[in-house]
Amino acid sequence: MPAKRICLISLLFSAVLTIFSSQASARDLAEIQQAGVLRHIGIPYANFVTHYTLGDKVINSGMDTELMQAFAAHLGVKYEYVPATWTNVIGLISGRNAQYIDNQIIYDDKEETIQGDVIANGFTTLEWRKEVIDFSDDYFPSAVWLVSRTDSDLQPIRPGNSISEDIVEVKSLIKKRDVLALQHSCLDPALYQLELTGANVILPTQERKLNEMIPAILNRDAESTILDVPDILIALEKWPGEIKVIGPISPEQRMAVGFRKESPQLRKAFNAYLKQIRADGSYNKIVQKYYPSVFHYYPTFFTNAVTANKK
């Protein structure tokens, strides 16, 4: 057989194996229960997903970690953590990485091996992400705000008649100011049209974690940063008196669990489980453990969630 033909057959066979392997890893509820394990894709972020070493053991913790461990137990399967980054998290669940660049979704040509069943790490339900994956019912409130060091002459705005007016005012303050942002995450400047504000948007040259944004401005890498509510709540407790919240950059947002579009039954099962734990109050107990101050800032969200799910 000619060498060229052998090479072509080999390439085709390799491609078929890649596609088969990817499809075999794409599971819905029945396959997960049969395999006996729920694979939780997570990115270390705020108090949603944390992991650290204790001796020779890796300890997984955080609100979403605990939530997924409880959901796995509810399904009668084991729990498995799959680490991810902001650039590959979509690919690990869908088989193809996607990024939001210049107001459009850009897919990688290279296929990614599917390694998990759910994404849970305070994942914001952005419109472009909804086109790529499905989301559960929302379970945590959020928004993106501008935060600066206390020694900055930027001053917190006085809330106006609407959130949209407040956003306009905040954006007017950052013209020619250094603002730290993070591509491929909920802090991507393209999502909030920061390029139109005249701000000097600073993007890290290497992948930075969301929980490193405040240390970066304290280190004077920039005067301010955009940050979402969960991280702000933690930062205000961790660095009291060192940072100040200027005002909103986005309208109110929601966080939810991500699923493959080919896993509708798993998503349905989680929504039913979420409704159950909201109604009996056990969900709020998990939130209280990791974000006690959120009830002060969003009292109606959690109160209404309990009331609605008891009906």
C-alpha positions in Angstrom: 0.0 0.0 0.0 1.5 3.4 -1.0 2.9 5.4 1.9 0.6 8.4 1.2 -2.5 6.3 1.4 -1.3 4.7 4.7 -0.8 8.2 6.1 -4.2 9.4 5.0 -5.9 6.3 6.5 -4.0 6.9 9.7 -5.1 10.5 9.9 -8.7 9.7 9.2 -8.6 6.9 11.8 -7.1 9.3 14.4 -9.8 11.8 13.7 -12.6 9.2 14.1 -11.1 8.1 17.4 -11.0 11.8 18.6 -14.6 12.4 17.7 -15.7 9.0 19.3 -13.7 9.7 22.4 -15.3 13.2 22.7 -18.8 11.9 22.1 -18.3 9.0 24.6 -17.4 11.6 27.3 -20.5 13.6 26.6 -23.0 12.2 29.1 -26.5 12.9 30.3 -28.1 11.8 33.6 -28.6 8.1 32.7 -24.9 7.7 31.7 -23.7 9.6 34.7 -25.7 7.3 37.0 -24.5 4.3 35.2 -20.9 5.4 35.4 -21.4 6.3 39.1 -19.6 9.6 39.1 -20.5 13.3 38.6 -17.6 15.3 37.2 -17.5 18.9 38.4 -15.5 21.4 36.3 -14.4 24.3 38.4 -12.1 27.3 38.3 -10.7 28.4 41.7 -12.6 31.6 42.3 -13.7 33.6 45.4 -15.4 31.3 47.8 -17.2 29.3 45.1 -14.3 26.9 44.4 -11.1 26.7 46.5 -8.6 23.9 46.8 -5.4 23.6 48.7 -3.0 20.9 49.8 -2.8 19.6 53.3 0.1 17.3 53.7 -0.1 15.0 50.7 -3.9 15.6 50.2 -5.7 18.1 48.0 -8.7 19.5 49.8 -11.6 20.7 47.7 -13.8 23.4 49.3 -16.1 26.3 48.5 -19.8 26.9 48.0 -20.1 25.4 44.6 -17.9 22.5 45.5 -20.1 21.7 48.5 -23.2 22.2 46.3 -22.0 19.8 43.6 -20.9 17.2 46.2 -24.4 17.3 47.7 -26.0 17.0 44.3 -23.8 14.0 43.5 -24.9 12.4 46.7 -28.5 13.2 45.8 -28.0 11.4 42.5 -26.4 8.5 44.3 -23.0 8.8 42.6 -19.5 9.8 43.5 -18.1 13.3 43.1 -15.0 14.2 41.0 -13.4 17.6 40.7 -12.0 18.6 37.3 -9.7 21.7 37.4 -10.1 24.3 34.6 -9.1 27.8 33.5 -11.1 30.6 32.0 -9.7 29.8 28.6 -10.6 26.0 28.5 -13.6 25.7 30.8 -16.1 25.7 27.9 -14.1 23.2 25.9 -13.9 20.8 28.9 -17.7 20.5 28.9 -18.6 20.9 25.2 -15.6 19.5 23.4 -14.7 22.9 21.8 -13.3 26.0 23.3 -15.0 29.3 22.7 -14.1 32.9 23.5 -15.9 36.2 23.1 -13.8 38.5 21.0 -14.8 41.7 19.2 -18.5 41.1 20.0 -18.6 37.6 18.5 -18.1 34.1 19.6 -14.8 32.6 18.3 -14.5 28.8 18.3 -11.1 27.0 18.4 -10.4 24.8 15.4 -9.0 22.1 17.6 -11.3 19.8 19.5 -11.0 19.5 23.3 -11.5 16.2 25.2 -14.7 16.5 27.2 -13.8 15.9 30.8 -16.7 17.0 32.9 -20.5 17.2 33.3 -21.2 20.5 35.0 -19.5 23.9 35.3 -19.9 25.4 38.8 -17.7 28.2 40.1 -19.8 31.3 40.3 -20.4 31.1 36.5 -22.1 34.2 35.2 -25.0 33.7 32.7 -23.6 35.9 30.0 -25.6 36.0 26.7 -22.8 34.7 24.6 -22.3 31.7 26.9 -26.0 30.9 26.6 -25.4 30.2 22.9 -22.7 27.7 23.7 -24.0 25.9 26.8 -27.2 25.7 28.8 -27.6 27.1 32.3 -29.6 26.0 35.3 -32.0 28.2 37.1 -30.0 31.1 38.6 -28.8 30.7 42.2 -26.6 33.7 43.1 -26.9 37.4 42.3 -24.1 39.4 41.0 -23.0 42.5 39.0 -19.7 44.1 37.9 -18.6 47.2 39.7 -15.6 49.5 39.6 -13.3 49.3 42.6 -10.2 51.4 43.3 -7.6 51.9 46.0 -8.6 54.2 48.8 -5.8 56.6 47.9 -7.3 57.2 44.5 -9.2 60.5 43.9 -12.0 58.5 42.3 -15.0 58.9 44.5 -18.0 56.6 45.0 -21.0 57.9 43.1 -24.3 58.9 44.7 -26.9 56.4 43.5 -29.3 58.0 41.0 -32.8 57.2 39.8 -31.8 54.1 37.9 -28.9 51.6 37.5 -28.4 52.7 33.9 -27.8 56.3 35.0 -25.3 55.1 37.6 -23.4 53.0 35.0 -23.2 56.1 32.7 -21.8 58.2 35.6 -19.2 55.6 36.6 -18.0 55.2 33.0 -17.6 58.9 32.7 -15.2 58.9 35.6 -12.7 56.5 34.1 -11.7 58.4 31.0 -7.8 58.3 30.7 -7.8 56.2 33.9 -6.0 52.9 34.3 -8.6 50.1 34.7 -7.6 46.5 35.1 -9.8 43.9 33.4 -9.6 40.2 32.5 -10.5 38.8 29.1 -12.4 35.5 28.6 -14.2 36.0 32.0 -17.1 38.0 33.4 -14.6 40.9 33.6 -14.0 41.0 29.9 -13.9 44.7 28.9 -15.7 43.9 25.7 -18.8 42.9 27.6 -19.2 46.4 29.0 -17.9 48.5 26.1 -15.0 49.9 28.1 -13.2 50.8 24.9 -15.8 53.5 24.4 -15.1 55.2 27.8 -11.6 56.4 26.9 -10.2 54.4 29.8 -6.7 52.9 29.6 -7.8 49.3 29.9 -5.0 47.1 31.2 -5.1 43.4 30.4 -2.6 40.9 32.1 0.0 39.5 29.7 -0.5 36.1 31.3 -3.5 34.3 32.7 -4.5 36.0 35.9 -7.0 34.6 38.4 -10.0 36.7 39.4 -9.0 36.7 43.0 -5.7 38.4 42.0 -7.3 41.6 40.7 -7.4 43.4 44.0 -3.9 42.5 45.0 -2.9 43.8 41.5 -4.3 47.3 42.1 -2.9 47.3 45.7 0.4 46.6 44.1 -0.2 49.6 41.8 -0.5 47.7 38.6 -3.5 49.9 37.9 -5.5 52.5 39.8 -8.8 50.5 39.6 -10.3 47.3 38.5 -13.7 46.0 37.5 -14.8 43.2 39.8 -18.0 41.2 40.4 -20.0 41.3 43.6 -18.9 38.0 45.2 -15.2 38.9 44.9 -16.0 42.4 46.2 -17.7 41.1 49.3 -14.6 39.0 50.1 -12.2 41.8 49.3 -13.9 44.3 51.6 -13.5 41.8 54.4 -9.9 40.9 53.5 -8.6 44.4 52.8 -10.6 46.7 55.0 -9.9 50.3 54.5 -7.6 49.7 51.5 -10.2 49.7 48.7 -13.5 51.5 47.9 -16.4 50.7 45.6 -17.0 53.5 43.1 -20.2 52.2 41.4 -21.7 49.8 38.8 -20.3 48.9 35.4 -23.1 46.4 34.6 -26.7 45.9 35.4 -27.6 43.2 37.9 -26.4 39.7 36.8 -27.0 36.2 37.8 -24.9 33.1 38.3 -25.8 29.5 37.5 -24.5 26.0 36.8 -23.4 25.3 33.2 -24.5 22.1 31.3 -23.9 20.7 27.9 -26.8 21.3 25.5 -26.8 17.5 25.1 -27.5 17.0 28.9 -31.1 18.2 29.3 -32.0 15.5 31.8 -29.1 16.3 34.1 -30.0 20.0 34.0 -33.6 19.1 34.8 -32.5 17.0 37.7 -30.3 19.8 39.1 -33.1 22.4 38.8 -35.4 20.1 40.7 -32.8 19.6 43.4 -32.1 23.3 43.6 -35.8 24.0 44.0 -35.9 21.5 46.8 -33.0 22.8 48.8 -34.1 26.4 48.4 -37.6 25.5 49.7 -36.3 23.7 52.8 -33.7 26.4 53.6 -30.6 24.2 53.3 -29.4 26.2 50.3 -29.3 29.4 52.3 -27.3 27.6 55.0 -24.6 26.8 52.4 -24.6 30.4 51.2 -24.4 31.7 54.8 -21.3 29.6 55.3 -19.4 31.2 52.4 -21.0 34.5 51.8 -22.7 35.7 55.0 -22.8 39.4 54.0 -24.6 38.7 50.7 -27.9 38.6 52.6 -27.4 42.2 53.6 -26.9 43.4 50.0 -29.4 41.1 48.3 -32.1 40.3 51.0 -35.0 39.9 48.6 -33.2 37.5 46.2 -32.7 34.9 48.9 -36.0 35.5 50.7 -38.0 35.4 47.5 -36.2 32.2 46.3 -37.3 30.4 49.5 -40.8 31.7 49.3 -41.2 30.9 45.5 -39.9 27.4 45.8 -42.2 26.5 48.6 -45.2 27.0 46.3 
